[in-house]
């Protein structure tokens, strides 16, 4: 049955030029019917060869019906922004004209950090409404009355900074469905403007398509900018109207205008509508708005001289940065260095498993020094591991020492900008220990900013690291323009204007004050402070702001009365009179979530958790601690949508079956903790000395390492075969468990030999009717006729029957059966342009007695451990590889002592595993010949002679 994936809202970066609207000479207005229409027919800019569009006023039923058996009757998006507080409503109506039932999917993307506040759905006359519950309560209610043929969920998106809300319903012939979703967010000022993005993807032609954005800013709107994001297709369709304090953006293409071409049935509405604006700040640096027992204080002074900065660039140059990523980083850094001012001081640190400094001390940003730094960066060649801990401590030491010696301007601001694309693999590996080291070493006058590059980086760690140390973090995805994003991030923090900004509200009736920023103010941004007060005791709020600029100490006093704002809001039908309460709640909940992730004790975390939960329920928003229960009036059909865990490091796709479970369900051996590290003077590298827990492993091309618990020995052998061959690893027909691996060849022979690796692994659990295929590109799960595909970019835990699948982004997949039997698969990525090597998989299986006595396969046969005796150790032909005799299965074999690799704790260099090596593809140690283990298909059991 076809799925109709219809409705997406997606926000992407756009740098398309547009037009700005000045406010000079525009009249004030009361009702929006009186808005002044600005530049009709001049929507953005278009290329010279843009197609002309006709605007027709009607569309027949016959024409619409030809599009699909499911008709999108209407698709409406309405956003209202009141003093930077945005509320968006997405509504769609669908009719099933097919003679067969159809699955209809309502799938929208909302910004990460936005709070869903309401959802309703009407299916063939039956209405489902939502309520917010504590997560465990919501799950309990859902389990009591699960809706049949209906699902809902909130999961991460692969889009930049987005999440998906998704509902799927089975619609009977002739039935109508209506969806309506509400969410709210705050607009943060970046690079001098606020940005509101609506991603429009109805998926098909809509009989009625309407998008309205209403902006109400009591402070006054300085400019409004609407870029053309549809390549000129909708020229003249978007209408922008504006007054001094209010604006309206309308986008309502007819069916004919929606068509991608005049005779096409596909829609051209597939992209984003972007509105950029800023408020008037010429009269005062801040705006204090008071209403209904809450106040909001916006502070963004302009026309200040920049404060000198002391900046350390800490750049990851490990092997994973090779190629385009490093090239774009170098280009961005050259531009950034050119932007330094003469009064700034700087240096550059680059690190892999070693840490290098361009200069051991800060130097002035003269033209000569900048040019020399650029030459240094251009010569960087990525290689090796990632030693984040030592690199950060080196940067902190340089700044601390300069400060202690009095070499820094007392009015300057000190910054560290970390650019990294991976987890630590060398040196200190424990993330909490790195955080502790940085926190203990860094002085209070230093801010740490982090840029996480790609899907593999642990962005949650970088976010905690920056939040703890007066900075912010941002993620750059591998499919985006690294150079422009890096420069954009730098521009946000490169112009410090004020230090030690402090807000004071003297009256004791003012409580629960929270803000969105750290004590330094950077040009182009905005500090937002919100709080509560008792309206019975106060009808005005006084604020006192103190700060240090480049030249002087500033003291700013502001007085705001409630009546002023009340009169303004009462005259506007689109204004949200509740915006102060919403913005205060939004700020406070997000602040508490950040504090919760940094809580030093369990007791503190419980206290913060209780407060977040209380506020989430009181303000009716979905947070990581709550869930939205969607139910019909009778209460006998329910759906559940809950927020993804607060782990900003991943992006996930939709799952069509299964449920999330706690990561604690993953076997302990699969998450081997980092082993102690002992520095050794071997080519400047730090090597791990303690082996991880014992398992059976297959790695590289392919090397089998069989651990025999009774004899406490590792026995190794290689299999040299051909690309495309499928080897059976575990075959247990009695238990219904199968593991096979398909070989893939290197790009070309090396020294006359073509190496082969496992490029695909197949797991079959017969009793659970579940098949799992893991390749270097994706993870595919199949059960009966249903199939789901996960990307290696996902971090997700899924349970299907008694099978647990856990994907750790870009690194590993763990499969557990009834929590008693486990398999782990590691992903090895290589440089795409490597002349020989290819991506491959490694597999790790712990010895277990849960298989039947008939289990076999290259690995499975050793679940019933054979008796071995190793004796007569002697020097080998290679002095580094002693030889010995091994008795096994009635034979005496000559074996050699050597080292193989376990990559679970160090994916780059691996951990050495000593073993006795059996020659000739394991002959004498394995039953029969290795070719006896070939099977015809990925899910074929081994047929034993």
ZAMARGU-4260 file (C-alpha; in steps of 0.2 Angstrom, whole numbers, plus 5000, padded with zeros to 4 digits):
<rodrens>
0) 5000/5000/5000 | 5007/5017/4995 | 5012/5029/5008 | 5009/5047/5005 | 5023/5057/5012
5) 5015/5074/5010 | 5019/5088/5021 | 5036/5095/5026 | 5042/5111/5034 | 5060/5112/5032
10) 5072/5126/5036 | 5089/5127/5026 | 5102/5140/5025 | 5100/5152/5010 | 5111/5166/5004
15) 5101/5171/4989 | 5100/5190/4987 | 5084/5199/4990 | 5077/5216/4993 | 5076/5227/5009
20) 5062/5238/5013 | 5065/5254/5022 | 5053/5262/5034 | 5055/5280/5029 | 5038/5288/5025
25) 5027/5273/5028 | 5011/5277/5038 | 5006/5268/5054 | 4991/5257/5054 | 4979/5249/5065
30) 4971/5234/5055 | 4980/5224/5042 | 4968/5228/5029 | 4977/5245/5029 | 4994/5238/5026
35) 5005/5246/5013 | 5009/5234/4999 | 5027/5235/4995 | 5034/5232/4978 | 5021/5220/4971
40) 5027/5208/4958 | 5046/5210/4963 | 5048/5195/4974 | 5067/5193/4977 | 5079/5191/4962
45) 5078/5178/4948 | 5090/5172/4935 | 5088/5180/4918 | 5081/5164/4910 | 5067/5162/4923
50) 5051/5155/4916 | 5035/5166/4915 | 5020/5160/4926 | 5002/5163/4923 | 4990/5166/4937
55) 4972/5158/4934 | 4958/5161/4946 | 4951/5143/4946 | 4954/5125/4944 | 4942/5112/4940
60) 4938/5096/4950 | 4943/5086/4935 | 4960/5093/4934 | 4964/5091/4952 | 4957/5073/4952
65) 4970/5068/4939 | 4984/5072/4951 | 4981/5057/4963 | 4968/5046/4971 | 4972/5056/4987
70) 4967/5074/4985 | 4976/5087/4995 | 4961/5099/4998 | 4970/5113/5008 | 4988/5116/5015
75) 4989/5131/5026 | 5003/5138/5037 | 5001/5153/5048 | 5015/5161/5058 | 5013/5175/5071
80) 5028/5183/5078 | 5025/5195/5092 | 5041/5203/5100 | 5052/5189/5093 | 5040/5175/5100
85) 5034/5165/5085 | 5019/5153/5085 | 5016/5143/5070 | 5000/5133/5065 | 5001/5120/5051
90) 4985/5113/5044 | 4980/5102/5030 | 4965/5093/5024 | 4965/5077/5013 | 4952/5067/5004
95) 4954/5049/4999 | 4945/5047/4982 | 4952/5030/4979 | 4941/5014/4980 | 4954/5007/4992
100) 4960/5012/5009 | 4976/5023/5009 | 4989/5026/5021 | 4991/5045/5023 | 5006/5053/5032
105) 5007/5070/5040 | 5026/5073/5041 | 5032/5091/5046 | 5049/5097/5051 | 5050/5110/5065
110) 5066/5119/5071 | 5076/5110/5085 | 5072/5118/5101 | 5054/5123/5096 | 5041/5117/5108
115) 5026/5108/5101 | 5011/5114/5110 | 4995/5106/5102 | 4990/5093/5089 | 4973/5088/5083
120) 4967/5077/5070 | 4950/5072/5063 | 4948/5056/5053 | 4931/5053/5045 | 4922/5063/5058
125) 4931/5056/5073 | 4942/5069/5082 | 4958/5066/5091 | 4965/5079/5103 | 4981/5080/5112
130) 4986/5082/5130 | 5004/5084/5138 | 5009/5071/5151 | 5024/5066/5160 | 5033/5053/5149
135) 5030/5038/5159 | 5012/5042/5162 | 5010/5045/5143 | 5017/5028/5139 | 5006/5019/5151
140) 4990/5028/5144 | 4996/5023/5126 | 4999/5005/5131 | 4981/5004/5137 | 4973/5009/5121
145) 4984/5009/5106 | 4975/5016/5091 | 4973/5004/5076 | 4980/5009/5059 | 4987/5026/5067
150) 5004/5031/5073 | 5012/5047/5079 | 5030/5051/5084 | 5043/5065/5086 | 5060/5060/5079
155) 5076/5069/5074 | 5078/5074/5056 | 5093/5073/5045 | 5090/5091/5040 | 5100/5105/5048
160) 5094/5109/5066 | 5077/5101/5063 | 5065/5088/5070 | 5051/5078/5063 | 5033/5077/5069
165) 5025/5062/5060 | 5008/5055/5060 | 5002/5041/5049 | 4983/5035/5047 | 4974/5022/5037
170) 4960/5031/5028 | 4945/5022/5021 | 4938/5026/5004 | 4929/5042/5003 | 4935/5048/5020
175) 4942/5065/5024 | 4956/5069/5036 | 4961/5085/5044 | 4978/5088/5053 | 4983/5103/5064
180) 4999/5106/5073 | 5005/5120/5084 | 5022/5124/5089 | 5031/5140/5096 | 5049/5146/5096
185) 5060/5161/5100 | 5068/5171/5087 | 5087/5174/5091 | 5096/5188/5083 | 5111/5183/5073
190) 5122/5194/5062 | 5111/5208/5064 | 5094/5201/5059 | 5080/5188/5065 | 5076/5174/5053
195) 5060/5165/5051 | 5060/5150/5040 | 5045/5139/5034 | 5049/5124/5024 | 5035/5120/5012
200) 5033/5103/5004 | 5015/5098/5002 | 5020/5084/4991 | 5007/5087/4978 | 4996/5101/4971
205) 4984/5108/4984 | 4967/5116/4979 | 4970/5129/4992 | 4988/5133/4997 | 4990/5148/5009
210) 5005/5154/5019 | 5004/5169/5031 | 5017/5177/5042 | 5012/5191/5053 | 5025/5201/5062
215) 5021/5213/5077 | 5036/5222/5085 | 5032/5236/5097 | 5050/5242/5095 | 5047/5246/5077
220) 5053/5236/5062 | 5069/5243/5054 | 5070/5232/5038 | 5061/5217/5031 | 5070/5206/5018
225) 5062/5192/5009 | 5074/5182/4998 | 5069/5172/4982 | 5071/5154/4987 | 5062/5146/4973
230) 5073/5152/4958 | 5060/5164/4951 | 5046/5152/4949 | 5034/5161/4960 | 5039/5179/4955
235) 5024/5191/4959 | 5015/5178/4970 | 5023/5183/4987 | 5015/5199/4993 | 5024/5209/5007
240) 5015/5223/5016 | 5023/5233/5030 | 5021/5247/5042 | 5032/5254/5056 | 5028/5241/5069
245) 5019/5228/5059 | 5021/5217/5043 | 5013/5204/5034 | 5020/5191/5021 | 5008/5182/5011
250) 5011/5167/4999 | 4996/5160/4990 | 4999/5152/4973 | 4985/5145/4963 | 4985/5127/4957
255) 4991/5133/4940 | 5005/5143/4948 | 5010/5128/4959 | 5013/5117/4944 | 5032/5114/4940
260) 5028/5117/4922 | 5011/5121/4913 | 5007/5103/4909 | 5015/5095/4924 | 5005/5087/4938
265) 5020/5089/4950 | 5021/5104/4962 | 5035/5117/4962 | 5031/5121/4980 | 5046/5112/4988
270) 5057/5123/4998 | 5058/5136/5010 | 5050/5153/5013 | 5062/5164/5022 | 5058/5181/5031
275) 5072/5191/5038 | 5070/5207/5048 | 5077/5218/5062 | 5069/5230/5074 | 5073/5248/5076
280) 5087/5252/5089 | 5092/5270/5085 | 5083/5277/5099 | 5089/5265/5113 | 5100/5250/5116
285) 5086/5239/5123 | 5068/5237/5125 | 5059/5232/5141 | 5041/5225/5138 | 5030/5222/5153
290) 5013/5213/5152 | 5002/5201/5162 | 5014/5198/5176 | 5029/5194/5165 | 5043/5205/5157
295) 5055/5203/5143 | 5070/5213/5141 | 5079/5214/5124 | 5097/5221/5124 | 5107/5224/5108
300) 5117/5240/5108 | 5125/5246/5092 | 5138/5259/5087 | 5151/5253/5100 | 5169/5251/5097
305) 5175/5233/5096 | 5184/5226/5111 | 5201/5219/5107 | 5201/5200/5108 | 5214/5187/5112
310) 5210/5172/5101 | 5217/5154/5100 | 5211/5144/5085 | 5212/5125/5089 | 5210/5115/5073
315) 5208/5096/5072 | 5219/5089/5058 | 5217/5071/5061 | 5215/5058/5047 | 5196/5060/5046
320) 5198/5079/5041 | 5206/5073/5024 | 5200/5080/5008 | 5186/5093/5005 | 5183/5096/5023
325) 5201/5101/5027 | 5202/5111/5011 | 5186/5121/5016 | 5193/5123/5033 | 5209/5130/5027
330) 5200/5142/5015 | 5188/5148/5029 | 5203/5151/5041 | 5212/5161/5029 | 5197/5173/5027
335) 5195/5173/5046 | 5213/5178/5049 | 5211/5192/5037 | 5197/5199/5047 | 5208/5201/5063
340) 5211/5219/5068 | 5228/5226/5072 | 5224/5227/5091 | 5219/5208/5092 | 5231/5195/5097
345) 5231/5177/5091 | 5239/5160/5088 | 5235/5144/5080 | 5235/5126/5087 | 5233/5111/5076
350) 5231/5093/5083 | 5230/5075/5079 | 5238/5062/5090 | 5251/5076/5093 | 5248/5094/5097
355) 5258/5108/5087 | 5257/5127/5089 | 5261/5139/5076 | 5267/5151/5089 | 5269/5146/5108
360) 5264/5164/5113 | 5250/5176/5107 | 5256/5188/5094 | 5248/5204/5087 | 5238/5202/5071
365) 5250/5212/5060 | 5249/5209/5041 | 5266/5200/5042 | 5260/5188/5056 | 5243/5185/5048
370) 5252/5180/5031 | 5264/5168/5040 | 5249/5160/5049 | 5240/5157/5033 | 5256/5149/5025
375) 5257/5138/5040 | 5238/5132/5039 | 5240/5129/5020 | 5254/5116/5023 | 5243/5106/5035
380) 5242/5087/5030 | 5228/5078/5040 | 5233/5061/5048 | 5233/5051/5064 | 5221/5051/5079
385) 5212/5065/5089 | 5219/5071/5106 | 5206/5084/5110 | 5211/5085/5129 | 5229/5090/5126
390) 5225/5102/5113 | 5213/5112/5123 | 5224/5112/5139 | 5238/5119/5128 | 5227/5133/5122
395) 5221/5137/5140 | 5239/5137/5146 | 5244/5150/5133 | 5230/5161/5137 | 5232/5159/5156
400) 5250/5162/5155 | 5248/5178/5145 | 5235/5184/5157 | 5246/5180/5173 | 5261/5189/5165
405) 5251/5204/5162 | 5252/5203/5143 | 5234/5205/5139 | 5224/5221/5138 | 5213/5222/5154
410) 5199/5227/5143 | 5201/5213/5130 | 5191/5197/5128 | 5199/5180/5127 | 5192/5166/5116
415) 5196/5149/5111 | 5188/5142/5095 | 5189/5123/5094 | 5185/5115/5076 | 5184/5096/5077
420) 5175/5082/5068 | 5177/5067/5079 | 5178/5060/5096 | 5195/5058/5105 | 5204/5043/5100
425) 5221/5047/5108 | 5226/5053/5126 | 5212/5056/5138 | 5196/5047/5130 | 5183/5049/5144
430) 5173/5064/5139 | 5168/5069/5157 | 5186/5069/5162 | 5190/5081/5147 | 5176/5092/5153
435) 5183/5092/5171 | 5201/5095/5165 | 5195/5110/5155 | 5184/5117/5168 | 5198/5116/5181
440) 5211/5124/5170 | 5202/5138/5161 | 5201/5155/5169 | 5184/5165/5171 | 5189/5178/5158
445) 5190/5164/5144 | 5176/5159/5133 | 5176/5142/5123 | 5167/5140/5107 | 5166/5124/5098
450) 5162/5119/5080 | 5157/5101/5077 | 5160/5095/5059 | 5150/5081/5051 | 5139/5067/5058
455) 5151/5058/5068 | 5156/5071/5081 | 5149/5070/5098 | 5140/5087/5097 | 5132/5084/5114
460) 5149/5084/5122 | 5155/5100/5113 | 5139/5108/5118 | 5142/5104/5136 | 5160/5109/5135
465) 5156/5126/5128 | 5141/5130/5139 | 5151/5126/5154 | 5164/5139/5149 | 5155/5154/5144
470) 5153/5149/5125 | 5142/5141/5113 | 5143/5127/5101 | 5137/5124/5083 | 5136/5109/5071
475) 5142/5109/5053 | 5135/5095/5043 | 5146/5086/5030 | 5133/5089/5016 | 5134/5108/5019
480) 5147/5121/5014 | 5160/5119/5028 | 5169/5135/5023 | 5154/5147/5023 | 5147/5139/5039
485) 5163/5141/5048 | 5165/5159/5043 | 5147/5163/5048 | 5150/5155/5065 | 5165/5165/5067
490) 5157/5181/5063 | 5144/5179/5077 | 5158/5179/5090 | 5171/5189/5082 | 5165/5206/5087
495) 5165/5208/5106 | 5157/5225/5111 | 5154/5223/5129 | 5161/5213/5144 | 5153/5208/5160
500) 5135/5213/5155 | 5124/5212/5171 | 5105/5215/5173 | 5098/5220/5189 | 5079/5223/5193
505) 5079/5231/5210 | 5061/5227/5216 | 5059/5212/5227 | 5043/5207/5217 | 5053/5203/5202
510) 5057/5184/5202 | 5063/5169/5191 | 5074/5180/5180 | 5083/5170/5166 | 5092/5175/5150
515) 5098/5167/5134 | 5116/5173/5134 | 5133/5173/5143 | 5141/5189/5151 | 5149/5195/5135
520) 5139/5204/5121 | 5144/5202/5103 | 5139/5213/5089 | 5125/5207/5078 | 5117/5197/5092
525) 5105/5201/5106 | 5104/5197/5125 | 5086/5192/5130 | 5081/5192/5149 | 5064/5187/5155
530) 5056/5186/5172 | 5040/5186/5183 | 5033/5200/5194 | 5018/5203/5204 | 5006/5214/5195
535) 4996/5218/5211 | 5012/5226/5218 | 5020/5233/5202 | 5013/5241/5186 | 5030/5246/5180
540) 5048/5238/5180 | 5064/5246/5182 | 5080/5239/5175 | 5099/5243/5178 | 5112/5236/5166
545) 5130/5238/5169 | 5144/5233/5157 | 5161/5237/5151 | 5165/5243/5134 | 5181/5246/5125
550) 5183/5263/5132 | 5172/5265/5148 | 5160/5258/5161 | 5142/5259/5156 | 5126/5260/5167
555) 5109/5260/5158 | 5093/5262/5167 | 5076/5258/5159 | 5058/5260/5165 | 5043/5251/5157
560) 5025/5252/5161 | 5012/5239/5158 | 4999/5250/5151 | 5010/5255/5136 | 5011/5238/5129
565) 4993/5233/5134 | 4986/5247/5123 | 4997/5243/5108 | 4992/5224/5109 | 4974/5227/5111
570) 4973/5236/5095 | 4980/5221/5084 | 4970/5206/5081 | 4985/5195/5076 | 4996/5200/5091
575) 4999/5187/5104 | 4994/5194/5121 | 5003/5180/5130 | 5020/5182/5122 | 5029/5187/5138
580) 5023/5172/5147 | 5028/5161/5132 | 5045/5168/5130 | 5049/5167/5148 | 5044/5149/5149
585) 5054/5145/5133 | 5069/5153/5140 | 5068/5146/5157 | 5064/5128/5151 | 5079/5128/5139
590) 5090/5135/5153 | 5085/5122/5165 | 5088/5108/5152 | 5106/5115/5150 | 5108/5116/5169
595) 5102/5098/5170 | 5115/5091/5158 | 5128/5099/5168 | 5121/5095/5186 | 5136/5090/5197
600) 5126/5078/5208 | 5111/5066/5206 | 5101/5076/5219 | 5103/5092/5210 | 5098/5084/5193
605) 5082/5077/5202 | 5078/5094/5208 | 5080/5102/5191 | 5071/5088/5182 | 5056/5091/5194
610) 5056/5109/5189 | 5057/5106/5171 | 5043/5093/5171 | 5032/5105/5182 | 5034/5119/5169
615) 5032/5108/5154 | 5015/5102/5160 | 5010/5119/5166 | 5014/5127/5149 | 5008/5112/5139
620) 5024/5109/5129 | 5033/5093/5123 | 5050/5092/5131 | 5062/5078/5134 | 5053/5074/5150
625) 5035/5074/5143 | 5025/5066/5129 | 5010/5071/5119 | 4995/5059/5121 | 4983/5060/5106
630) 4966/5052/5109 | 4949/5051/5103 | 4934/5058/5114 | 4930/5040/5120 | 4948/5037/5125
635) 4949/5020/5118 | 4961/5025/5104 | 4977/5033/5108 | 4994/5039/5099 | 5010/5044/5108
640) 5022/5057/5102 | 5037/5061/5113 | 5053/5072/5111 | 5069/5064/5106 | 5082/5062/5120
645) 5092/5078/5123 | 5107/5072/5112 | 5110/5085/5099 | 5123/5074/5091 | 5112/5064/5079
650) 5100/5065/5066 | 5088/5050/5063 | 5076/5044/5050 | 5058/5038/5053 | 5056/5020/5060
655) 5041/5011/5053 | 5040/4998/5067 | 5048/4995/5084 | 5050/5006/5099 | 5064/5015/5107
660) 5072/5007/5123 | 5085/5013/5136 | 5103/5012/5131 | 5105/5002/5147 | 5098/4987/5138
665) 5114/4986/5127 | 5126/4973/5134 | 5140/4980/5144 | 5153/4971/5133 | 5147/4981/5118
670) 5151/4997/5126 | 5168/4993/5132 | 5174/5008/5143 | 5190/5017/5137 | 5205/5007/5144
675) 5219/5016/5154 | 5232/5024/5143 | 5250/5023/5146 | 5262/5036/5137 | 5275/5027/5127
680) 5289/5035/5116 | 5284/5026/5100 | 5284/5039/5086 | 5275/5052/5097 | 5259/5042/5099
685) 5250/5037/5114 | 5246/5018/5114 | 5233/5009/5124 | 5240/4995/5135 | 5226/4986/5143
690) 5216/4974/5132 | 5197/4976/5131 | 5185/4962/5137 | 5187/4945/5128 | 5176/4942/5112
695) 5178/4933/5096 | 5183/4945/5082 | 5184/4947/5063 | 5193/4962/5057 | 5203/4969/5042
700) 5206/4957/5027 | 5198/4947/5036 | 5208/4941/5052 | 5199/4930/5063 | 5203/4930/5082
705) 5195/4916/5092 | 5195/4918/5110 | 5195/4901/5120 | 5189/4905/5138 | 5195/4888/5146
710) 5213/4889/5139 | 5212/4908/5140 | 5220/4909/5123 | 5218/4919/5107 | 5220/4909/5091
715) 5220/4918/5075 | 5219/4914/5056 | 5216/4923/5040 | 5204/4919/5026 | 5210/4923/5008
720) 5196/4922/4996 | 5188/4931/4982 | 5176/4947/4981 | 5158/4943/4981 | 5160/4926/4991
725) 5148/4924/5006 | 5156/4915/5021 | 5146/4908/5035 | 5151/4914/5052 | 5137/4907/5063
730) 5124/4894/5058 | 5113/4886/5071 | 5097/4879/5063 | 5091/4872/5079 | 5090/4889/5087
735) 5086/4898/5071 | 5101/4910/5072 | 5112/4914/5057 | 5127/4926/5053 | 5135/4927/5036
740) 5147/4939/5028 | 5150/4944/5010 | 5167/4949/5005 | 5172/4965/4995 | 5188/4968/4986
745) 5201/4982/4988 | 5202/4994/4973 | 5217/4985/4966 | 5230/4973/4971 | 5244/4978/4983
750) 5261/4969/4981 | 5253/4957/4970 | 5239/4952/4982 | 5220/4958/4981 | 5214/4960/4999
755) 5196/4956/5004 | 5186/4963/5018 | 5168/4960/5024 | 5158/4973/5015 | 5141/4966/5021
760) 5134/4956/5035 | 5118/4947/5036 | 5109/4942/5053 | 5094/4930/5052 | 5084/4927/5068
765) 5072/4914/5062 | 5060/4912/5077 | 5058/4931/5077 | 5056/4931/5058 | 5069/4946/5058
770) 5083/4949/5045 | 5096/4963/5047 | 5108/4967/5033 | 5122/4978/5038 | 5133/4986/5024
775) 5145/5000/5024 | 5131/5011/5017 | 5116/5007/5028 | 5107/4996/5040 | 5091/4987/5034
780) 5079/4978/5045 | 5066/4967/5038 | 5051/4958/5047 | 5039/4948/5037 | 5034/4961/5023
785) 5040/4976/5032 | 5057/4984/5029 | 5065/4999/5038 | 5082/5007/5033 | 5093/5016/5045
790) 5108/5027/5040 | 5125/5026/5048 | 5122/5044/5052 | 5108/5039/5065 | 5110/5036/5083
795) 5094/5026/5088 | 5089/5011/5098 | 5075/5000/5092 | 5066/4984/5098 | 5057/4972/5087
800) 5050/4957/5096 | 5065/4951/5107 | 5078/4959/5095 | 5087/4975/5100 | 5096/4985/5087
805) 5107/4999/5093 | 5115/5011/5081 | 5129/5023/5087 | 5131/5036/5074 | 5145/5032/5061
810) 5153/5019/5072 | 5144/5003/5078 | 5129/4993/5077 | 5125/4982/5092 | 5112/4968/5090
815) 5106/4959/5106 | 5094/4944/5107 | 5084/4942/5123 | 5098/4952/5131 | 5107/4935/5132
820) 5116/4934/5115 | 5125/4949/5107 | 5134/4954/5091 | 5143/4971/5088 | 5148/4977/5070
825) 5161/4991/5068 | 5161/5003/5053 | 5178/5007/5046 | 5179/5022/5034 | 5193/5026/5023
830) 5198/5041/5013 | 5186/5040/4997 | 5201/5044/4986 | 5213/5031/4993 | 5220/5022/4979
835) 5218/5004/4987 | 5208/5003/5003 | 5189/5002/5004 | 5176/5004/5018 | 5173/4988/5028
840) 5165/4980/5043 | 5172/4972/5058 | 5162/4960/5069 | 5163/4955/5087 | 5154/4941/5096
845) 5156/4936/5114 | 5158/4917/5119 | 5141/4911/5125 | 5132/4894/5129 | 5115/4900/5122
850) 5118/4892/5105 | 5113/4874/5103 | 5126/4860/5103 | 5124/4859/5084 | 5130/4877/5081
855) 5143/4878/5067 | 5152/4891/5055 | 5169/4899/5055 | 5165/4907/5072 | 5150/4896/5078
860) 5160/4880/5079 | 5171/4887/5093 | 5156/4891/5104 | 5159/4872/5109 | 5177/4875/5114
865) 5190/4862/5107 | 5204/4857/5118 | 5221/4864/5114 | 5238/4862/5120 | 5252/4874/5116
870) 5270/4868/5119 | 5288/4868/5113 | 5289/4887/5111 | 5304/4892/5101 | 5312/4906/5091
875) 5304/4908/5074 | 5311/4913/5057 | 5306/4931/5062 | 5314/4935/5079 | 5299/4945/5083
880) 5287/4931/5080 | 5291/4915/5091 | 5284/4898/5085 | 5276/4884/5095 | 5267/4868/5092
885) 5248/4867/5095 | 5238/4851/5098 | 5220/4852/5092 | 5207/4840/5085 | 5220/4826/5085
890) 5232/4836/5074 | 5249/4845/5079 | 5250/4862/5070 | 5265/4874/5069 | 5259/4892/5075
895) 5267/4909/5076 | 5265/4922/5090 | 5259/4939/5083 | 5248/4954/5086 | 5231/4957/5079
900) 5219/4972/5082 | 5203/4976/5092 | 5196/4993/5086 | 5182/4995/5099 | 5191/5008/5110
905) 5202/5016/5096 | 5194/5015/5079 | 5209/5023/5071 | 5224/5014/5078 | 5216/4999/5087
910) 5222/4990/5102 | 5235/4976/5100 | 5228/4958/5104 | 5242/4945/5106 | 5237/4928/5098
915) 5244/4912/5091 | 5242/4912/5072 | 5237/4897/5062 | 5243/4897/5044 | 5235/4891/5028
920) 5218/4899/5031 | 5216/4890/5048 | 5218/4873/5041 | 5218/4860/5055 | 5210/4872/5067
925) 5194/4875/5058 | 5183/4859/5053 | 5187/4855/5035 | 5193/4868/5022 | 5188/4886/5022
930) 5178/4884/5006 | 5167/4872/5015 | 5159/4888/5023 | 5154/4896/5007 | 5135/4899/5006
935) 5125/4904/4991 | 5114/4918/4999 | 5116/4931/5013 | 5103/4922/5023 | 5107/4904/5019
940) 5111/4892/5033 | 5127/4881/5031 | 5124/4864/5024 | 5136/4852/5032 | 5142/4836/5024
</rodrens>
